[in-house]
Amino acid sequence: MIRLDFEISEDVAGRLRAQAERKGLSLSQYLTKLAADAVEAEKGWPAGYFERLAGVWADERFEEPEELPYEKRSWKDF
């Protein structure tokens, strides 16, 4: 592992510590995760995006709409 040193304001450091605590991580673990997520985001979808997305709409009022009839078109329509 490579160790990085950088400076940030006390306010930002305090807010980062609070976020890390809420997630049950040490500040070092949290910053490592933030950096890894930022690098991963450059590749496309964030790691685990679809796994976290599946099933998030838990509203029982949602109903799948009826399928619309197939529309026949002539090539002249284009």
PyMOL commands that set and color helices and strands:
alter all, ss='L'
color gray80, all
select helices_A, chain A and resi 10-22+27-41+49-53+75-77
alter helices_A, ss='H'
color red, helices_A
deselect
rebuild
show_as cartoon
